Amino acid sequence: MSNVYERLRERLDMFPQGFPKTESGVELKILQHLFAPNEAEIMLDLRPFPPENVAAIAERTGKDKAELEETLYEMSRRGLIMRYKAPDNELYYALIPWVVGIWEFQLNNLTPENIKLYEKYFEEGMVPLQRNRKMGGLRVIPIETEIEGSTEIQPYEKVSQIIESHTRFAVADCICRKEARMLGKGCDKLLEACMSFGASADFYIENGMGREISKEEAKKILMKAEEDGLIHCSTNSAGNKVFICNCCGCCCKSLAHITKYGNLQAIVRSNYYATKDQETCTTCGTCVERCQVNAIKFENDYTVIDRDRCIGCGLCASTCPTGSITMVHKSPQEASAIFSGGKALLQAMGKETDKVYPFE
C-alpha cells in the first residue's frame, strides 16, 4: 500500500485545481507538516460535495462517531477541511482543494519556514500545471463605474450585485501579500482585502481568520481596493459568488502566471477591454502605473495598450485624467469563448465535476 501522504496527494489532485506531483517532493513535505497520519487517512474518506454530517461519515467509514467528531472539528479549525453549520447548529464537513481552500486557510498559521515550502510548491507544481490549461478558475470582475453604460452587463460582472446577493460578509488579509511581506518583499497595497460571503464568511469569522463587516463596509473596501489599484477576481462561473479577491500584480499568485510566467490564459478576462483615444491622451503615464499585468507600455512617446494582455479590469480607465481610456464590451463571440460556465471546465479537465470551488 502506498504512503498515506502520497494517496492524499492523489486525492487532492482529483480536484480541478489540481495538486500535482513534483520532482523534489515538496508537496509531501507540506502534507506531512499539515496532517497527522490519522488525519490524512480521514481526508481519504471525505467527500467534496455535498458536505456530510458526522453521523453519515462515521456510518460510511466505520469509524467511532465521538472520536471522529472531535478530529473533524479540530481539522476544520486548522483550515484543513470545510465546516458548515446548519440552521439547527449541526455541523457538516467537506473535503477541500489545495487552492482555493487549504492554502488560503493557513492565513493564521504562516511562518517563514512553511511559506518557503508553499512558494516552492507554487513554482514547481502549480505553475507547470497551469501552463497546460486553456482556461483559469478565476475571472476578472471589472470596475463597475467603467462599464455602467453597457446594455449587456451581466450580474456576475457587477461587484454591487454580488454584494447585494448576500447578507453576511467577512474580510481577511490577502494571503499572497501577507506571505510576501513576511518574506520581506511585497507592496504596501491594501492588505485586509479578501472578502467572503455566506457560508464562507461564517467559516472565516468562526475560525478567526477574518472579521465580520457590514454590507456598507464591504462596499467601502471594494472602493479602497480600486483606489489602491487592485483587481477584483472571483470564480469563473455565472452562479452565486462567495468570495472576491482583490489582487495586485506584484504579489498575487494567480496574476503571477501572467506577469512572471507569461501564461496569458491563466486568468479568465472580463467581457471588456480597454481602448484609448490617442488624440486626447497626454501620455501622463497614469495608466502604465495602474496596470497590474503590464498591458500598457510606453512606445515612441505614446502609451500603447496591448489587447492580448489586457484582462479588462478597468483600473486604467478609472483614473485616466483626460478620459482617453474607455472600456469596450467584447463581441458575443469573444465573450462566449472565455466563459466556461463551471461544469464544462471540469469535464474538459477530466476531474471531479461536483463543484469548481467548495463554497458554491
FIBA-190998 format. One record per residue: residue number from 1; residue in three letters; x, z, y of N, C-alpha, C in turn. Coordinates in steps of 0.001 Angstrom, whole numbers. Atoms other than C-alpha are relative to their C-alpha. Layout:
BEGIN
REC  pos  code      n.u      n.w      n.v     ca.u     ca.w     ca.v      c.u      c.w      c.v
REC  NUM   ALA        X        Z        Y        X        Z        Y        X        Z        Y
...
***
This chain:
BEGIN
REC  pos  code      n.u      n.w      n.v     ca.u     ca.w     ca.v      c.u      c.w      c.v
REC    1   MET      850        0    -1193        0        0        0      888        0     1246
REC    2   SER     -821      119    -1199     1355     -947     3415     -100     1256      846
REC    3   ASN      -48    -1126     -903     2269     1616     6037    -1284       82      814
REC    4   VAL     1274     -163     -698     -806     3083     7753       63     -536     1420
REC    5   TYR     -119      500    -1380      533     2137    11178       11    -1528       34
REC    6   GLU       62     1459       74     1049    -1464    10137    -1429     -453     -261
REC    7   ARG     1406      349      239    -2509    -1529     8808     -834      205     1261
REC    8   LEU      705     -217    -1266    -3733      -81    12101      324    -1128      976
REC    9   ARG     -349     1127     -867    -1805    -2760    13982     -822    -1232     -365
REC   10   GLU      778     1150      453    -3512    -5403    11860    -1473      140      395
REC   11   ARG     1402     -242     -378    -6890    -3792    12566     -215     -271     1482
REC   12   LEU      121      210    -1444    -6326    -3777    16337      203    -1471      357
REC   13   ASP     -246     1418     -268    -5107    -7360    16163    -1226     -850     -294
REC   14   MET     1239      729      261    -8570    -8358    14950     -864     -125     1241
REC   15   PHE      719      150    -1258    -9885    -7804    18450      437    -1300      680
REC   16   PRO     -371     1243     -679    -9940   -10964    20594     1188      173      931
REC   17   GLN    -1143     -236     -878    -7431    -9354    22960     1303       36     -767
REC   18   GLY    -1164       14      867    -5031    -9033    20035      899     1218      118
REC   19   PHE    -1052    -1010       19    -2280    -6598    19106     1077     -526     -950
REC   20   PRO     -892      739      892      419    -8896    17707     1255      774     -397
REC   21   LYS    -1240     -554      533     3470    -8002    15689     1174     -540      818
REC   22   THR    -1210      432     -701     6879    -8161    17390     1210      150     -915
REC   23   GLU    -1229      -96      793    10392    -8607    16041      608     1388       91
REC   24   SER     -609    -1320     -177    11505    -5256    17463     -810     1118     -634
REC   25   GLY      858    -1031      556     8540    -3361    16021     -410     1057     1010
REC   26   VAL      331     -977    -1031     7868    -1654    19359    -1452      441      -91
REC   27   GLU     1420     -351      107     4133    -1752    18653     -210     1141     -990
REC   28   LEU      120    -1086      966     4610      535    15652      491     1320      595
REC   29   LYS     -467    -1203     -695     6586     2988    17783    -1097      555      897
REC   30   ILE     1104     -416     -865     3662     3054    20200    -1088      690     -814
REC   31   LEU     1055     -572      839     1143     3710    17427      420     1346     -576
REC   32   GLN     -497    -1273      524     3311     6444    15921       17     1073     1078
REC   33   HIS        2     -942    -1124     3570     8042    19348    -1412      488      313
REC   34   LEU     1371     -321     -398     -193     7971    19918     -826      660    -1109
REC   35   PHE      867     -415     1096    -1669     8629    16459      755      801    -1068
REC   36   ALA     -471     -677     1205    -1026    11212    13790     -429     -856    -1190
REC   37   PRO      370      829     1161    -1159     9637    10271    -1477       92     -371
REC   38   ASN     1414     -131      358    -4624    11063     9572     -904     -676     1027
REC   39   GLU      778      666    -1038    -5885     9722    12895       72    -1513     -157
REC   40   ALA     -135     1433      263    -4519     6282    12086     -916     -420    -1149
REC   41   GLU      902      280     1123    -6438     6432     8800    -1449      -49      465
REC   42   ILE     1371      -25     -523    -9631     7321    10664     -279    -1266      805
REC   43   MET      175     1227     -780    -9105     4375    13004     -376    -1175     -888
REC   44   LEU      278     1096      924    -9204     2069     9995    -1448       10     -466
REC   45   ASP     1387     -131      454   -12698     3364     9170    -1020     -247     1104
REC   46   LEU      939      131    -1114   -14204     2953    12638     -380    -1457      251
REC   47   ARG      483     1325     -355   -16228        8    13855      -29     -146     1516
REC   48   PRO       -3      179    -1445   -16028    -1535    17322    -1387       -1      629
REC   49   PHE     1341       97     -575   -19734    -2151    17806    -1000     -258    -1121
REC   50   PRO      408    -1036     -959   -22303     -759    17686      667     1338     -313
REC   51   PRO     -582    -1320      253   -20983     2804    18101     -849      777     -998
REC   52   GLU      691     -782     1024   -21877     5286    15351      126     1488      295
REC   53   ASN     -122    -1447     -132   -22625     8988    15361      848      546    -1151
REC   54   VAL     -909     -586      979   -20503    11390    13324     -606        0    -1398
REC   55   ALA      654      -53     1306   -23050    11727    10542       95    -1342     -720
REC   56   ALA      -52     1327      605   -23126     7977     9947     1420     -336     -454
REC   57   ILE    -1393      285      353   -19326     7707     9967      416      821    -1217
REC   58   ALA     -346     -882     1122   -18953    10687     7607     -634     -490    -1286
REC   59   GLU      692      481     1204   -21526     9295     5181      638    -1284     -513
REC   60   ARG     -581     1284      397   -19948     5855     5183     1408      149     -566
REC   61   THR    -1400     -144      403   -16369     7126     4735      232     1103    -1027
REC   62   GLY     -157    -1101      944   -16989    10180     2559      839     1146      535
REC   63   LYS     -800    -1072     -602   -15160    12479     4987     -879     1186      363
REC   64   ASP      715    -1216     -376   -16134    16055     5834     -502     -136     1436
REC   65   LYS      613      240    -1305   -18536    15903     8771      557      920     1077
REC   66   ALA     -468     -951    -1002   -17381    19060    10569     1431     -316      437
REC   67   GLU    -1401      315     -306   -13702    18154    10338      101    -1319      760
REC   68   LEU       -9     1311     -649   -14385    14547    11320     -490      106     1438
REC   69   GLU      559     -165    -1345   -16451    15628    14311     1062      523      974
REC   70   GLU    -1048     -581     -852   -13575    17707    15694     1104    -1018      293
REC   71   THR    -1083      970     -156   -10990    14978    15118     -409    -1154      906
REC   72   LEU      467     1118     -819   -13060    12181    16642      -91      385     1473
REC   73   TYR      126     -430    -1391   -13778    14196    19758     1383      130      640
REC   74   GLU    -1353     -161     -519   -10102    15084    20190      653    -1361      250
REC   75   MET     -556     1340     -179    -9094    11440    19725     -601     -686     1220
REC   76   SER      649      610    -1161   -11630    10335    22309      482      629     1296
REC   77   ARG     -518     -671    -1184   -10330    12929    24768     1380     -534      376
REC   78   ARG    -1331      570     -248    -6892    11338    24400      -57    -1507      238
REC   79   GLY      139     1412     -317    -8292     7873    25072      333     -943    -1119
REC   80   LEU     -339      833     1145    -7743     6550    21566    -1200     -737     -562
REC   81   ILE     1247      633      411   -11377     5710    20820    -1014      211     1113
REC   82   MET     1041     -114    -1017   -14519     5276    22898    -1054     1016     -437
REC   83   ARG     1036     -996      258   -17074     8071    23146    -1191     -273      918
REC   84   TYR     1237      180     -746   -20680     7546    24218     -885     1228     -205
REC   85   LYS      925    -1119      115   -23212    10274    24928    -1430     -523      145
REC   86   ALA     1389      439      -15   -26835     9544    24066     -834      922      899
REC   87   PRO      863     -852     -836   -29726    10898    26178     -250     1385     -582
REC   88   ASP      198    -1314      638   -30140    13699    23626     1316      758     -174
REC   89   ASN    -1345     -591        9   -26401    14523    24080      760     -176    -1308
REC   90   GLU     -753      289     1215   -25451    13318    20605     1109     -992      324
REC   91   LEU    -1153      834     -297   -22018    11697    20615      133    -1135    -1009
REC   92   TYR     -231     1192      811   -21270     8222    19315     1423     -490      271
REC   93   TYR    -1389      414     -130   -17835     6732    18695      176    -1452     -426
REC   94   ALA     -272     1400      333   -16365     3239    18535     1490     -290      118
REC   95   LEU    -1366      503      -72   -13051     1547    17881      143     -837     1254
REC   96   ILE     -252      789    -1203   -11495       19    20995     1307     -762     -143
REC   97   PRO    -1233      794       87    -8798    -2640    21509     1143      668      765
REC   98   TRP    -1144     -490     -774    -5343    -2090    22957     -264     -208     1485
REC   99   VAL      440      305    -1362    -6482    -3825    26177    -1287     -810      -93
REC  100   VAL      206    -1142     -879    -8929    -3304    27812     -477     1161     -868
REC  101   GLY      363    -1099      879    -9029       67    26056     1070     1067      -61
REC  102   ILE     -925    -1105      256    -6343     2324    24598     1061      113     1093
REC  103   TRP    -1073      -60     -999    -3603     1368    27049     -498      550     1335
REC  104   GLU      535     -474    -1279    -5757     1871    30155     -376     1477      -66
REC  105   PHE      429    -1391      145    -6993     5188    28774     1169      984     -105
REC  106   GLN    -1172     -887      -17    -3416     6555    28715      413      354     1426
REC  107   LEU     -289     -188    -1421    -3596     6855    32502      564     1377      324
REC  108   ASN     -459    -1364     -283    -3125    10641    32493     1159      435     -897
REC  109   ASN    -1031     -383      971     -545    10595    29698     1305     -765      189
REC  110   LEU    -1176      837     -215     2081     8325    31234     1252      841      240
REC  111   THR    -1318     -576     -231     5738     9301    31077      974    -1169      126
REC  112   PRO     -982     1095      -72     8858     7242    31894      343     -561    -1376
REC  113   GLU     -357      432     1347     9529     7106    28151    -1062     -916     -602
REC  114   ASN     1004      870      627     6181     5748    26969     -312    -1229      849
REC  115   ILE      183     1185     -846     5893     3424    29977      972    -1096     -423
REC  116   LYS     -988      992      429     9081     1716    28831     -423     -666    -1305
REC  117   LEU      513      587     1241     7524     1225    25395    -1123     -985      305
REC  118   TYR     1126      863     -354     4347     -231    26943      487    -1285      674
REC  119   GLU     -546     1167     -690     6354    -2554    29199      688     -940     -989
REC  120   LYS     -702      803     1010     8479    -3726    26287     -997     -749     -873
REC  121   TYR      988      657      843     5405    -4440    24196     -736    -1101      755
REC  122   PHE      655     1038     -798     3762    -6358    27031      826    -1286      -28
REC  123   GLU     -848     1177      -58     6731    -8695    27274      210     -638    -1372
REC  124   GLU     -297      544     1326     7388    -9057    23540    -1245     -386     -794
REC  125   GLY     1203      245      779     3814    -9024    22264    -1100     -738      741
REC  126   MET     1169      543     -684     1151    -9768    24841      284    -1299      758
REC  127   VAL     -318     1228     -733     2947   -12417    26910       46    -1210     -926
REC  128   PRO       20     1149      916     3690   -14729    23940    -1395     -298     -535
REC  129   LEU     1359      195      498      156   -14172    22643     -841     -765     1006
REC  130   GLN      818      627    -1032    -1403   -15187    25960      380    -1463      214
REC  131   ARG     -440     1388     -180      679   -18373    26123     -729     -942     -949
REC  132   ASN      651      846     1005    -1118   -19665    23029    -1496     -105      196
REC  133   ARG     1441       37     -247    -4569   -19173    24531     -338     -957     1140
REC  134   LYS      433      933    -1018    -6506   -21629    26610     -893      657     1047
REC  135   MET      896     -674     -926    -8653   -19029    28348      233     1501      -40
REC  136   GLY     -215    -1435      -86    -8246   -15465    29554    -1286      787     -129
REC  137   GLY     1165     -871      143   -10553   -12500    29146     -491      573     1313
REC  138   LEU      394     -493    -1315   -10601   -11523    32825     -326    -1166      920
REC  139   ARG      460     1038     -914   -12367   -13505    35524       75      501     1436
REC  140   VAL      -89     -327    -1423   -11760   -13545    39272    -1389        6      630
REC  141   ILE     1237      -76     -779   -14646   -12430    41474      372     -208     1461
REC  142   PRO     -434      307    -1360   -14333   -13987    44934     -514      993     1030
REC  143   ILE      474     -826    -1105   -14624   -12106    48213    -1354     -536      455
REC  144   GLU     1382      436     -177   -18344   -12221    48851     -266     -636     1354
REC  145   THR      267      528    -1341   -18267   -12844    52587      465    -1440      150
REC  146   GLU     -517     1360     -106   -16382   -16066    51992     -822    -1020     -773
REC  147   ILE      804      933      794   -18997   -17575    49653    -1492      177      242
REC  148   GLU     1408     -317     -227   -22251   -16294    51149     -844    -1231      290
REC  149   GLY      762     1194     -340   -23255   -19767    52332     -280     -901    -1176
REC  150   SER      182      863     1162   -23156   -21223    48843    -1379      194     -615
REC  151   THR     1334      -75      623   -26542   -22045    47339       99      143    -1512
REC  152   GLU     -169      -39     1454   -25052   -21998    43835      645     1287     -472
REC  153   ILE     -670    -1241      375   -23655   -18476    43842     -776      719    -1088
REC  154   GLN      593     -694     1135   -24312   -16577    40619      165     1506      154
REC  155   PRO      -97    -1465     -124   -24932   -12804    40278     1357      554     -389
REC  156   TYR    -1280     -533      447   -21689   -12282    38373     1148     -357      946
REC  157   GLU    -1012      344     -981   -19819   -13799    41333     -115      847     1269
REC  158   LYS      211     -834    -1185   -21089   -11194    43818      270     1461     -349
REC  159   VAL     -301    -1398      285   -19498    -7753    43819    -1159      901      395
REC  160   SER     1118     -842     -435   -22515    -6379    45677    -1070       90    -1073
REC  161   GLN     1018      -23     1039   -24894    -7367    42866      482      739    -1244
REC  162   ILE     -555     -782     1111   -22562    -5906    40263     -179     1483      300
REC  163   ILE      155    -1397     -404   -22590    -2622    42179    -1475      424      -37
REC  164   GLU     1427     -345      -66   -26369    -2680    42724     -647      108    -1368
REC  165   SER      601      -30     1341   -26997    -3116    38992      312     1295     -743
REC  166   HIS     -375    -1249      650   -25574      351    38235     -413     1214      829
REC  167   THR      388    -1248     -673   -26390     3964    39066     1090     1060      -46
REC  168   ARG    -1096     -972       43   -23186     5825    38126     1330     -730      146
REC  169   PHE    -1233      685     -362   -19742     4988    39440     1183      953      -91
REC  170   ALA    -1245     -771       32   -16177     6181    38917     1127     -879      514
REC  171   VAL    -1196      723     -427   -12833     5219    40418     1206      726     -562
REC  172   ALA    -1218     -558      585    -9407     5741    38861     1209     -732      557
REC  173   ASP    -1226      672     -401    -5814     4925    39641      190    -1268     -826
REC  174   CYS     -365     1222      716    -4690     1422    38714     1198      314     -886
REC  175   ILE    -1090     -351      913    -2547     1896    35618     1218     -891      217
REC  176   CYS    -1126      897     -243     -416    -1143    36492      852      497     1168
REC  177   ARG     -763     -480    -1159      544      170    39936      566     1394     -247
REC  178   LYS     -508    -1336      297      896     3727    38616     1261      -93     -849
REC  179   GLU    -1190      183      829     3324     2608    35914     1177     -482      837
REC  180   ALA    -1080      562     -819     5327      572    38416      602     1064      914
REC  181   ARG     -501    -1037     -904     5581     3486    40852      801     1056     -750
REC  182   MET     -723     -999      777     6661     5874    38109     1377     -503     -440
REC  183   LEU    -1293      587      335     9495     3456    37325      808     -319     1261
REC  184   GLY     -707      231    -1247    10499     3329    40986     -144    -1407      532
REC  185   LYS      243     1376     -448     9049     -144    41541    -1368      -50      684
REC  186   GLY     1380      115     -450     5723    -1496    42696     -171     -178     1484
REC  187   CYS      371      246    -1386     3936    -1705    46016     -752     1204      551
REC  188   ASP      724    -1102     -639     2086      506    48485    -1478     -314      176
REC  189   LYS     1421      333      -92    -1315    -1132    47998     -839     1109     -627
REC  190   LEU      940    -1026      449    -4385      979    47204      188      324    -1478
REC  191   LEU     -230     -419     1390    -3692     2990    44041    -1308      346     -698
REC  192   GLU     1283     -396      588    -7122     4531    43386     -992    -1141      206
REC  193   ALA      722     1248     -248    -8790     1168    42932     -720     -570    -1207
REC  194   CYS      678      526     1186   -10016      664    39350    -1360      669     -147
REC  195   MET     1355     -531      -11   -13784     1062    39229     -703     -267    -1325
REC  196   SER      775      147     1227   -16044     1621    36239    -1422      477      253
REC  197   PHE     1421     -263     -201   -19806     1855    35884     -671      375    -1318
REC  198   GLY      795     -311     1177   -22404     3209    33495      732      856    -1012
REC  199   ALA     -624     -760     1077   -21106     4419    30124     1502       92      168
REC  200   SER    -1436      -32     -251   -17566     3502    31099      332     1048     1054
REC  201   ALA     -202    -1031    -1027   -17852     5675    34228     -152     1392     -608
REC  202   ASP      179    -1285      686   -19170     8523    32058     1293      421     -691
REC  203   PHE    -1205     -280      776   -16079     8288    29867     1171      378      909
REC  204   TYR    -1092     -295     -930   -13627     8207    32773     -177     1370      644
REC  205   ILE      269    -1267     -680   -15286    11151    34509      159     1181     -959
REC  206   GLU      -41    -1097      975   -15693    13326    31394     1404      247     -538
REC  207   ASN    -1366     -147      489   -12093    12684    30326      995      319     1113
REC  208   GLY     -877     -350    -1105   -10711    13480    33767      950    -1107      412
REC  209   MET     -853     1131     -380    -9235    10006    34207     -370     -565     1361
REC  210   GLY      466      506    -1280   -11308     9174    37268     -987      971      604
REC  211   ARG      954     -880     -681   -13595    10798    39785    -1289     -751      282
REC  212   GLU     1297      609     -275   -17266    10176    40330     -123     -300     1485
REC  213   ILE      209      405    -1382   -18159     8310    43510    -1432     -505      164
REC  214   SER     1335      512     -292   -21363     7228    45195       36    -1523       99
REC  215   LYS       82     1452     -160   -22569     3662    45478      612     -432     1332
REC  216   GLU     -542      334    -1314   -21636     3697    49154     1524       54       -4
REC  217   GLU    -1455      -89       63   -18083     4859    48411      571    -1137     -826
REC  218   ALA     -459     1130      806   -17772     2185    45748      132    -1251      867
REC  219   LYS      -44     1160     -887   -18564     -446    48351     1169      106      985
REC  220   LYS    -1112     -195     -938   -16029     1060    50771     1345     -252     -679
REC  221   ILE    -1242      233      741   -13326      984    48090      236    -1492     -197
REC  222   LEU     -134     1448      148   -14014    -2695    47462      448     -643     1311
REC  223   MET     -406      530    -1308   -13701    -3386    51195     1460      331      286
REC  224   LYS    -1385     -391     -204   -10431    -1432    51358      921     -838     -877
REC  225   ALA     -793      833      904    -9155    -3385    48339      200    -1394      596
REC  226   GLU     -111     1310     -633    -9893    -6642    50142      954       48     1189
REC  227   GLU     -902     -155    -1141    -8110    -5385    53269     1451       77     -457
REC  228   ASP    -1356     -153      522    -5066    -4476    51156      510    -1254     -706
REC  229   GLY     -414     1227      672    -5016    -7942    49624      -35       97    -1502
REC  230   LEU      159     -129     1448    -6223    -7032    46130    -1093     -941     -487
REC  231   ILE      934      961      571    -8082    -9440    43865     -980      705     -926
REC  232   HIS     1025     -556      884   -11386    -8408    42250        0     -771    -1318
REC  233   CYS       86      628     1322   -11431    -9086    38489     -919      820     -896
REC  234   SER      824     -687      986   -13865    -8267    35707      -68     -875    -1253
REC  235   THR       84      741     1257   -14932    -9562    32294     -420    -1445      219
REC  236   ASN      358     1402      -57   -15236   -13290    31711    -1288     -218     -786
REC  237   SER     1314      182      609   -18924   -13189    30865    -1041      158     1090
REC  238   ALA     1043      -30    -1016   -22159   -13579    32747     -887     1232     -116
REC  239   GLY      834    -1174      206   -23670   -10364    31423      384     1174      869
REC  240   ASN     -245    -1224     -742   -23547    -6803    32667     1492      330       30
REC  241   LYS    -1414     -328     -154   -20120    -5860    34025      137     1492      252
REC  242   VAL     -118    -1446      -97   -18963    -2281    33646     1323      440      608
REC  243   PHE    -1185     -383     -754   -15668    -2395    35477      395    -1126      948
REC  244   ILE     -631      947     -910   -13961    -4085    38395     1421      487      245
REC  245   CYS    -1396     -292     -319   -10183    -4132    38598      313     -630     1359
REC  246   ASN     -459      548    -1267    -8541    -4671    41988     1503     -173     -104
REC  247   CYS    -1340      313      490    -5265    -6408    41243      925     -563     1071
REC  248   CYS    -1032      543     -877    -2044    -7126    43102      907     -915     -813
REC  249   GLY     -847      959      688      336    -9931    42280     1331      556     -460
REC  250   CYS    -1320     -527      329     3398    -7706    42052       -6      951    -1193
REC  251   CYS       32    -1006     1067     2270    -5034    39555     -938     -341    -1146
REC  252   CYS     1053      241      983     -808    -6343    37702      520     -754    -1220
REC  253   LYS     -420      640     1242     -159    -7200    34055     -711    -1343     -204
REC  254   SER      737     1246      198    -2873    -9864    33997      513    -1094      928
REC  255   LEU     -499     1001     -943    -1670   -11622    37139     1447     -366     -278
REC  256   ALA    -1391      299      325     1919   -11388    35879      117    -1208     -922
REC  257   HIS      -23     1185      851     1033   -14016    33280      128    -1261      858
REC  258   ILE      -66     1138     -914      629   -16371    36258     1261       51      843
REC  259   THR    -1073      -92     -982     3189   -15092    38753     1392       63     -607
REC  260   LYS    -1314     -210      599     6028   -14164    36404      267     -921    -1174
REC  261   TYR     -210      760     1230     5453   -16169    33240     -565    -1423       51
REC  262   GLY      430     1381     -196     3834   -19350    34589    -1161     -462     -844
REC  263   ASN     1170      381      795      718   -19257    32416    -1226      -37      919
REC  264   LEU     1063      139     -993    -1893   -20603    34833    -1393      170     -590
REC  265   GLN     1304     -140      632    -4720   -20256    32285     -300     1441     -418
REC  266   ALA      152    -1377      475    -4272   -16515    31733    -1174      724      637
REC  267   ILE     1141     -587     -697    -6941   -15586    34290    -1042    -1081      212
REC  268   VAL     1071      965     -243   -10300   -17331    34454     -326       18     1493
REC  269   ARG      185       97    -1440   -10695   -18535    38020    -1468       71      373
REC  270   SER     1387      -18     -476   -13797   -18138    40117     -503    -1433      115
REC  271   ASN      581     1332     -151   -16124   -21066    40742      297     -609     1366
REC  272   TYR     -339      468    -1336   -14473   -21616    44132     1490     -269      103
REC  273   TYR    -1408      210     -295   -11197   -22881    45513      172     -103     1513
REC  274   ALA     -282       -5    -1429    -9540   -22691    48919      425    -1383      473
REC  275   THR     -414     1251     -622    -9172   -25691    51196      303      282     1466
REC  276   LYS     -466     -302    -1352    -7593   -25963    54634     -107    -1212      910
REC  277   ASP       37     1016    -1049    -8098   -27918    57841     1348       29      714
REC  278   GLN    -1343        7     -579    -4581   -28886    58886      -27     -110     1521
REC  279   GLU       50      201    -1449    -5696   -29819    62409     -173     1311      760
REC  280   THR      225    -1277     -694    -6831   -26289    63297      979     1082     -430
REC  281   CYS     -952     -988      501    -4154   -24460    61275     1184      129      952
REC  282   THR    -1131     -262     -894    -1441   -22840    63437     1264      374     -770
REC  283   THR    -1135     -336      870      896   -22202    60466      519     1410      292
REC  284   CYS     -398    -1383     -291      883   -18473    61191      589      701    -1224
REC  285   GLY     -554     -567     1220     1682   -17696    57559     -776     1161     -588
REC  286   THR      802    -1109      523    -1008   -15042    57073     -477     -283    -1417
REC  287   CYS      507      363     1329    -2412   -16910    54086     1089       66    -1063
REC  288   VAL    -1115      -56      947     1019   -17133    52469      240     1436     -431
REC  289   GLU     -197    -1413      298     1393   -13353    52713    -1137      562     -843
REC  290   ARG     1172     -537      690    -2132   -12727    51418     -118     -488    -1435
REC  291   CYS      179      568     1338    -1980   -14987    48362      814      769    -1024
REC  292   GLN     -639     -823     1026    -1191   -12914    45258      573     -801    -1156
REC  293   VAL     -475      820     1122     -414   -15848    42953      869    -1170      463
REC  294   ASN     -918     1017     -541     1876   -17948    45192     -602    -1397       -9
REC  295   ALA      672     1295      -37     -688   -20711    45552      108     -654     1375
REC  296   ILE     -158      551    -1346       73   -21192    49275     1457      163      417
REC  297   LYS    -1412      -27     -368     3559   -22091    50482      251     -829     1251
REC  298   PHE     -434      807    -1135     5396   -23487    53479      681    -1259     -508
REC  299   GLU     -635     1271      316     6259   -27159    53168       44     -850     1258
REC  300   ASN     -181      853    -1188     7707   -29200    56048     -769      524     1205
REC  301   ASP      608     -652    -1164     6499   -26740    58689    -1528      103      -90
REC  302   TYR     1429     -160      207     2978   -26637    57225     -220      966    -1168
REC  303   THR      384     -768     1178     1211   -24307    54854     -859     -885     -882
REC  304   VAL      670      893      945       14   -26102    51750     -581      813    -1149
REC  305   ILE      667     -683     1104    -2496   -24898    49137      163     -814    -1273
REC  306   ASP     -153      633     1309    -1633   -25709    45527    -1283      230     -784
REC  307   ARG     1303     -118      666    -5031   -26379    43973      150      447    -1455
REC  308   ASP     -194     -356     1409    -3610   -25999    40474      253     1493     -185
REC  309   ARG     -298    -1430      108    -2521   -22411    41218    -1090      865      622
REC  310   CYS     1040     -783     -682    -5491   -21326    43365    -1003      547    -1014
REC  311   ILE      938     -625      936    -7674   -18838    41472    -1348      315      654
REC  312   GLY     1299     -120     -657   -10464   -18767    44045     -416     1400      380
REC  313   CYS      339    -1385     -348   -10262   -15139    45182     -530      147     1417
REC  314   GLY      467      -54    -1381   -10832   -15819    48891      808      879      929
REC  315   LEU     -805     -873     -857    -8132   -13473    50210      565     -748     1198
REC  316   CYS     -569      785    -1095    -6626   -16262    52291    -1046     -309     1061
REC  317   ALA     1060      374     -942    -9911   -17340    53859     -500     1189      805
REC  318   SER      580    -1172     -668   -10999   -13801    54708      804      481     1204
REC  319   THR     -832     -459    -1117    -8092   -13238    57112      623    -1142      789
REC  320   CYS     -530     1138     -767    -7369   -16744    58430     -450      133     1452
REC  321   PRO      394     -260    -1396    -7292   -16157    62237     -690    -1169      689
REC  322   THR      629     1169     -625    -8396   -19713    63067    -1177     -536     -807
REC  323   GLY     1087      478      854   -10944   -20106    60273      294    -1341     -627
REC  324   SER     -384     1301      543    -8981   -23087    58991     -193      -83    -1508
REC  325   ILE      160      -15     1455    -9295   -21998    55359    -1431      376     -356
REC  326   THR     1356     -283      484   -12682   -22093    53650      -19     -105    -1527
REC  327   MET      157       46     1445   -13880   -21620    50079    -1049    -1049     -353
REC  328   VAL      868     1100      413   -15455   -24623    48369     -442      221    -1436
REC  329   HIS      522     -153     1361   -17707   -24455    45314      441    -1181     -856
REC  330   LYS     -420     1049      909   -16429   -26396    42335    -1187     -822     -475
REC  331   SER     1056      844      542   -18402   -29226    40823     -570      668    -1251
REC  332   PRO      590     -582     1220   -20788   -28314    37965      872     -208    -1229
REC  333   GLN     -854      281     1147   -18379   -29956    35527     1204      941      -28
REC  334   GLU    -1146     -900      -70   -15418   -27899    36736     -415     1431     -307
REC  335   ALA      457    -1375      178   -17426   -24682    36815     -307      298    -1457
REC  336   SER      368     -247     1398   -18770   -25047    33276     1226       -4     -895
REC  337   ALA    -1200       96      830   -15315   -25891    31966      784     1295      -45
REC  338   ILE     -786    -1229      -29   -13892   -22497    32984     -809     1225     -374
REC  339   PHE      819    -1163      324   -16797   -20289    31954     -271       62    -1483
REC  340   SER       72      -82     1468   -16727   -19075    28370    -1316      527     -518
REC  341   GLY     1214     -632      486   -19910   -17024    28136      248     1090    -1016
REC  342   GLY     -310    -1137      863   -18096   -14474    25970       91     -348    -1474
REC  343   LYS       38      178     1447   -19178   -15197    22386      787    -1233     -453
REC  344   ALA     -703     1227      379   -17820   -18753    22302     1507      199       19
REC  345   LEU    -1423     -280      -83   -14412   -17471    23344      481      711    -1259
REC  346   LEU     -374     -749     1191   -14301   -15027    20450        8     -893    -1229
REC  347   GLN      104      856     1168   -15435   -17582    17922     1122    -1022      -33
REC  348   ALA    -1088      967      -72   -12834   -20052    19130     1318      625     -424
REC  349   MET    -1219     -704      374   -10163   -17421    18566       -5      420    -1458
REC  350   GLY       94     -424     1381   -11419   -16681    15081       73     1502     -149
REC  351   LYS      -88    -1456       11   -11680   -12990    15949    -1388      604     -183
REC  352   GLU     1281     -689      118   -14403   -10372    15673     -899     -396     1171
REC  353   THR      880      546    -1024   -17440   -11569    17575    -1065      972      470
REC  354   ASP      992     -972     -459   -19303    -8332    18284      -21       68     1518
REC  355   LYS      -82     -156    -1437   -18059    -7852    21825     1393     -366      487
REC  356   VAL    -1303      283     -597   -15294    -9057    24092      634     1320      419
REC  357   TYR     -489    -1285     -482   -14952    -5589    25646     -900     1099     -554
REC  358   PRO      746    -1058      677   -16043    -2263    24181    -1091      621      843
REC  359   PHE      961     -691     -849   -18127    -1203    27159    -1246     -835      277
REC  360   GLU     1118      867     -366   -20520    -4150    27352    -1259      375     -768
***
